[in-house]
Amino acid sequence: MMQVLVVGAGPSGLALALLLAKAGIKTTLLDAAPKLDDRPRAAHYAPSAIRVLKAAGVLEDVRSAGLIPNHMTWRKVDGSVITSIKDVAQPSSPDALTVLPLNMLGEVLLRHCEENSNVTVLWNKKVMDVGSDEKGAWAVVEVEGGKEERWTADYICGCDGANSQVRKSLFGNEFPGKTWDAQIIATNVYYPLDKFGYDDINFIIDNEDYYMAAKITQDGLWRVSYGEDTRLTPEEVVAHQPAKYERMLPGNPKPGDYKLLNVGPYRIHQRMAPAFRVGRIMLAADAAHLCNPFGGLGLTGGLVDVGNLAECLVGMEKGWADDSILTKYDEIRRQKYQEVINPISSDNFLRVSATDPSQALVKDQFLMMVEKARTDKATREELDQGVFAVCHDFTQYYTKAGREASAAARL
Ligand SMILES: Cc1cc2nc3c(=O)[nH]c(=O)nc-3n(C[C@H](O)[C@H](O)[C@H](O)COP(=O)(O)OP(=O)(O)OC[C@H]3O[C@@H](n4cnc5c(N)ncnc54)[C@H](O)[C@@H]3O)c2cc1C
């Protein structure tokens, strides 16, 4: 039976372990931290990622803890509507876009891993180096007290996030792409934006005060993510937040008018590793590629990666595919980043931060399409189907018997 080592017990690593466990593959996750990361990051998972969460067996729990948003609206900073996608989540679809803060998603995934005898999650295990040859793969791990351990497996999957040590062991500091000249401040706040007419997802287009405001929990917590000058230190960002809120949010709230839970500054990047496979070591999610958070393609793309990686490893375990399917994984997932995730997420950021809002409906092709979709069914269908462009079915590379067995399992 194949043994897989996953580096990183973040959402992508945990989801991968559950997908492999379903096929009987034993997976050990090693994480450097003492517990789940609870910083305010992802919250929105597109239908392509929802399919992966469903395959991992966690969707019911994600849905009962989370919410399905109503409309997605682009606005000027005075709150007036530019255009809108009604019922953006396609609520009647089984793949409906779902919202759940990352820390809560992590808790659901971890609980399922802990209940699964094929998955072992180990904390305080910092991977320092990885390598592989034709017989197997290994990881050098620093444990508490500074001691080193050597772990072996048939394959290693690097799901260890943006600063991935697995990626660095393979490519040093090579991580081609760019860093935007902006920092994004992700805040979680109780402030009833819906009372001011805001929908569940709002993008405010403004060269100075651009932001995204979205409802992220059933009890009315909102994520407000806005841009700041990169010269501000984390302390200056925190000190500036009340003035920024008062200027840009409807109702011009002062600190006593809202309950602020988190303020998290992030530099934002568009970067992709030179390859997603070297020998018996693969990269997935943030370890493999990064994008800015506008449009929620980061973890969505990462979950689609691990869904595909699981298809490859399960196919190999069952004898339906040989090792060359992992080279396909490398080729196709990099292509999806270059052709879908990178251009769309870059456009999403430029749309809010560098577009003249008064010209948006005549100059921005995407918003022109959104406007058309309000009355034209075929355009709306095109928009709805567009969210699956990041997907790829790796079972098509299985043997005939494998294709039939996986198609039957999907029914
Ligand atoms: C403000 C913001 C908002 C976002 N919103 C969205 C959104 O709405 N939708 C969306 O899809 N994406 C969003 N994203 C992106 C999303 O949060 C990330 O893509 C996602 O968290 C990446 O998951 P991961 O599992 O790859 O990595 P991580 O979540 O970073 O997990 C990596 C894990 O690896 C561990 N680790 C690191 N180094 C080592 C090591 N050497 N040894 C062992 N373990 C190690 C860490 O402790 C951690 O547990 C957002 C990001 C930001 C910053």
The ligand as a Gaussian input file, in Angstrom:
#p B3LYP/6-31G(d) Opt

LIG

0 1
 C       -6.694000      38.241000       3.175000
 C       -6.797000      36.960000       2.427000
 C       -8.054000      36.530000       1.981000
 C       -8.158000      35.360000       1.236000
 N       -9.402000      34.988000       0.800000
 C       -9.531000      33.864000       0.057000
 C      -10.832000      33.414000      -0.334000
 O      -11.857000      34.015000      -0.008000
 N      -10.906000      32.268000      -1.082000
 C       -9.783000      31.550000      -1.410000
 O       -9.923000      30.529000      -2.107000
 N       -8.546000      31.931000      -1.007000
 C       -8.394000      33.053000      -0.268000
 N       -7.163000      33.405000       0.215000
 C       -5.994000      32.511000       0.003000
 C       -5.987000      31.352000       1.017000
 O       -6.067000      31.816000       2.347000
 C       -4.732000      30.521000       0.821000
 O       -4.642000      30.176000      -0.555000
 C       -4.801000      29.227000       1.656000
 O       -4.847000      29.516000       3.030000
 C       -3.597000      28.346000       1.352000
 O       -3.760000      27.114000       2.004000
 P       -2.533000      26.111000       2.119000
 O       -3.072000      24.885000       2.758000
 O       -1.868000      25.989000       0.793000
 O       -1.471000      26.859000       3.030000
 P       -1.570000      27.392000       4.527000
 O       -2.978000      27.658000       4.899000
 O       -0.620000      28.525000       4.611000
 O       -1.064000      26.172000       5.401000
 C        0.279000      25.765000       5.360000
 C        0.592000      24.899000       6.571000
 O        1.933000      24.425000       6.437000
 C        2.594000      24.532000       7.675000
 N        4.034000      24.654000       7.415000
 C        4.705000      25.708000       6.897000
 N        6.020000      25.432000       6.799000
 C        6.190000      24.175000       7.258000
 C        7.318000      23.317000       7.414000
 N        8.565000      23.710000       7.087000
 N        7.131000      22.077000       7.929000
 C        5.884000      21.654000       8.260000
 N        4.798000      22.433000       8.151000
 C        4.936000      23.665000       7.647000
 C        1.975000      25.755000       8.341000
 O        2.127000      25.699000       9.751000
 C        0.512000      25.645000       7.895000
 O       -0.270000      24.908000       8.809000
 C       -7.007000      34.586000       0.954000
 C       -5.753000      34.995000       1.419000
 C       -5.647000      36.164000       2.146000
 C       -4.289000      36.587000       2.636000

